[in-house]
């Protein structure tokens, strides 16, 4: 969808004061919590074959979000400069997946978080991809890289729309409590998946008493001023 006019100019608060305008590719379905307290936003358009690759847009004060192609079938995991008019596409390949999902290649997204165990974290992913019809990729989360977690938290497919051969899909999940960081995996389902762009947004929600104390602190500072 980078070949069509689906970019949006995003106005964001920087340090609670100035406004900055950032253009994000394929930003069709922003997170409902965007711009609220405790949020992050990171986006990749894969304009080069760098692997791993830092986010093109990184509004995350807790660290640098990174995408990396990983797994056991990397010989067919390749970058295309152009595919059906899409500019910059990674192919991830299911390969020969066994019952333990061995053999698949994955797109792995590292997202750092608030380093405090808040009660809940919202994760919102927008993904532009091509795959065989009805085989949208699995998107799941590994909190703090703990692959022993059972069951593996799988993101919910909220919405999917088509534009030619490519699709725009939106996924969401809530983690309780929020981890210090997480991996988000994009994994093909018995096919190849062509990934054109990814946007990840998060929000960590503190305890209500913490919000109250923060509010009182701000009020105290205003009174002193």
C-alpha positions as CSV (number, residue, x, y, z in Angstrom):
1,X,0.0,0.0,0.0
2,X,3.0,2.2,0.0
3,X,2.4,2.5,-3.7
4,X,-0.9,4.4,-3.1
5,X,-1.8,7.4,-1.0
6,X,-2.3,5.8,2.4
7,X,0.2,7.8,4.4
8,X,-1.1,10.0,7.2
9,X,0.5,13.0,8.9
10,X,0.5,12.4,12.6
11,X,0.7,15.2,15.1
12,X,2.2,14.1,18.4
13,X,3.1,15.7,21.7
14,X,6.8,15.9,22.4
15,X,7.7,16.2,26.1
16,X,4.1,17.3,26.8
17,X,4.6,20.6,25.0
18,X,5.6,21.1,21.3
19,X,3.8,19.4,18.4
20,X,5.7,17.4,15.8
21,X,4.3,16.1,12.5
22,X,5.4,12.6,11.5
23,X,4.3,10.8,8.3
24,X,3.5,7.1,8.8
25,X,2.9,4.7,5.9
26,X,-0.4,2.7,5.8
27,X,-1.8,4.2,9.0
28,X,-5.4,3.3,8.3
29,X,-6.6,2.2,11.7
30,X,-4.8,4.0,14.5
31,X,-5.0,2.6,18.1
32,X,-7.9,4.0,20.0
33,X,-5.5,5.0,22.8
34,X,-3.1,6.9,20.6
35,X,-1.9,10.1,22.2
36,X,-2.9,9.1,25.7
37,X,-0.6,8.7,28.7
38,X,1.8,5.7,28.7
39,X,1.8,5.1,25.0
40,X,4.5,4.1,22.4
41,X,4.4,4.1,18.6
42,X,6.8,2.4,16.2
43,X,6.6,1.8,12.5
44,X,8.6,0.1,9.7
45,X,8.3,0.4,5.9
46,X,11.3,-1.8,5.0
47,X,12.8,0.5,2.4
48,X,16.1,-1.4,2.5
49,X,17.2,-5.0,3.1
50,X,18.7,-4.2,6.5
51,X,18.2,-7.1,9.0
52,X,17.8,-6.3,11.8
53,X,16.3,-2.9,11.2
54,X,15.4,-0.1,13.6
55,X,12.0,1.5,13.3
56,X,11.5,4.3,10.8
57,X,9.3,6.0,13.3
58,X,10.1,5.4,17.0
59,X,8.2,7.2,19.7
60,X,9.3,5.1,22.5
61,X,11.2,6.6,25.4
62,X,12.1,3.2,26.9
63,X,14.4,2.0,24.1
64,X,14.9,1.3,20.4
65,X,12.3,-1.0,18.8
66,X,13.8,-3.4,16.3
67,X,12.5,-5.9,13.6
68,X,14.6,-8.9,12.8
69,X,14.0,-11.9,10.4
70,X,14.7,-15.1,12.4
71,X,13.9,-18.8,12.4
72,X,14.9,-22.1,10.7
73,X,14.0,-21.4,7.1
74,X,15.9,-18.2,6.3
75,X,17.1,-19.3,2.8
76,X,13.7,-18.3,1.4
77,X,13.4,-15.2,3.6
78,X,14.3,-12.5,1.2
79,X,13.7,-8.8,0.7
80,X,12.2,-7.4,-2.5
81,X,12.6,-3.8,-3.6
82,X,9.3,-4.0,-5.4
83,X,6.4,-6.5,-5.5
84,X,3.2,-5.8,-7.4
85,X,3.8,-2.1,-6.9
86,X,4.6,-2.3,-3.2
87,X,7.9,-0.7,-2.3
88,X,10.1,-2.7,0.1
89,X,8.7,-6.1,1.0
90,X,10.1,-8.9,3.2
91,X,9.1,-12.5,2.4
92,X,8.8,-14.8,5.4
93,X,8.4,-18.5,4.6
94,X,6.5,-21.3,6.5
95,X,9.0,-23.9,5.2
96,X,8.3,-27.3,6.6
97,X,6.6,-26.6,9.9
98,X,6.3,-29.6,12.3
99,X,4.0,-29.8,15.3
100,X,6.3,-27.6,17.3
101,X,6.4,-24.9,14.5
102,X,10.1,-25.7,13.8
103,X,11.2,-24.8,10.3
104,X,9.3,-21.6,9.9
105,X,10.9,-18.2,9.5
106,X,9.4,-15.3,11.4
107,X,9.4,-11.6,11.6
108,X,10.3,-10.8,15.2
109,X,9.5,-7.3,16.6
110,X,11.2,-6.2,19.8
111,X,9.3,-3.5,21.8
112,X,10.6,-2.1,25.1
113,X,8.1,-1.1,27.7
114,X,7.6,0.9,30.9
115,X,9.9,-0.9,33.3
116,X,7.2,-1.0,36.0
117,X,4.8,-3.9,36.4
118,X,1.6,-2.0,35.7
119,X,-1.7,-4.0,35.7
120,X,-2.4,-4.0,32.0
121,X,-0.8,-3.3,28.6
122,X,-2.7,-2.8,25.3
123,X,-0.9,-3.8,22.1
124,X,-2.2,-2.7,18.7
125,X,-0.7,-3.8,15.4
126,X,-1.4,-2.7,11.8
127,X,0.1,-5.0,9.2
128,X,0.1,-4.7,5.4
129,X,0.8,-8.1,3.8
130,X,0.1,-10.5,0.9
131,X,-0.6,-14.2,1.4
132,X,-2.8,-16.9,-0.1
133,X,-6.5,-16.0,0.5
134,X,-7.7,-16.9,4.0
135,X,-4.2,-17.5,5.3
136,X,-3.6,-14.3,7.2
137,X,-0.4,-14.7,9.3
138,X,-0.5,-15.6,13.0
139,X,0.6,-12.8,15.2
140,X,1.6,-13.7,18.8
141,X,3.4,-12.2,21.7
142,X,6.3,-13.6,23.9
143,X,6.5,-11.4,27.1
144,X,10.2,-10.8,28.0
145,X,11.2,-13.5,25.5
146,X,9.8,-16.3,27.8
147,X,9.1,-19.0,25.2
148,X,8.0,-21.3,28.0
149,X,4.8,-19.3,28.5
150,X,1.7,-21.5,28.0
151,X,-0.6,-20.7,26.3
152,X,1.3,-18.4,23.9
153,X,-0.6,-15.1,23.8
154,X,-2.1,-14.8,20.3
155,X,-3.2,-11.4,19.1
156,X,-6.9,-11.1,18.0
157,X,-7.6,-10.2,14.4
158,X,-9.8,-7.1,14.6
159,X,-10.2,-6.0,11.0
160,X,-9.0,-6.9,7.5
161,X,-9.4,-5.1,4.3
162,X,-8.0,-5.7,0.8
163,X,-6.4,-3.3,-1.7
164,X,-5.5,-5.2,-4.8
165,X,-3.4,-8.2,-3.9
166,X,-2.3,-6.8,-0.5
167,X,-4.3,-6.7,2.7
168,X,-4.4,-4.3,5.7
169,X,-5.0,-6.2,9.0
170,X,-5.4,-4.9,12.5
171,X,-4.6,-7.0,15.5
172,X,-4.9,-6.4,19.3
173,X,-4.2,-8.0,22.6
174,X,-4.1,-7.1,26.3
175,X,-1.3,-8.4,28.6
176,X,-1.8,-8.6,32.4
177,X,0.5,-7.3,33.8
178,X,2.7,-5.5,31.4
179,X,6.1,-7.0,30.9
180,X,9.3,-5.0,30.8
181,X,9.5,-5.8,27.0
182,X,8.1,-8.3,24.6
183,X,8.6,-9.9,21.2
184,X,5.8,-9.7,18.7
185,X,6.1,-12.5,16.1
186,X,4.6,-12.5,12.6
187,X,4.5,-16.1,11.4
188,X,3.1,-17.5,8.1
189,X,0.5,-20.2,8.0
190,X,1.6,-22.9,5.6
191,X,2.6,-20.4,3.0
192,X,4.8,-17.4,2.2
193,X,3.8,-14.0,3.6
194,X,4.9,-10.8,1.9
195,X,5.2,-8.1,4.6
196,X,5.0,-4.5,3.3
197,X,4.8,-2.5,6.5
198,X,4.1,-2.8,10.3
199,X,2.9,-0.3,12.9
200,X,3.0,-1.2,16.6
201,X,1.3,0.8,19.3
202,X,1.3,0.1,23.0
203,X,-0.2,1.5,26.2
204,X,0.7,0.6,29.8
205,X,-2.0,1.4,32.3
206,X,-0.9,2.2,35.9
207,X,-2.9,1.5,39.1
208,X,-5.7,4.0,39.6
209,X,-4.0,5.2,42.8
210,X,-0.8,6.0,40.8
211,X,-2.9,8.1,38.4
212,X,-4.4,9.9,41.3
213,X,-1.0,10.6,42.9
214,X,0.3,11.9,39.5
215,X,-2.6,14.2,39.2
216,X,-2.1,15.5,42.7
217,X,1.5,16.1,42.1
218,X,0.7,18.1,39.0
219,X,-1.8,20.1,40.9
220,X,0.7,20.8,43.7
221,X,3.3,22.0,41.1
222,X,0.7,24.4,39.5
223,X,-0.2,25.9,42.9
224,X,3.5,26.4,43.7
225,X,3.9,28.2,40.4
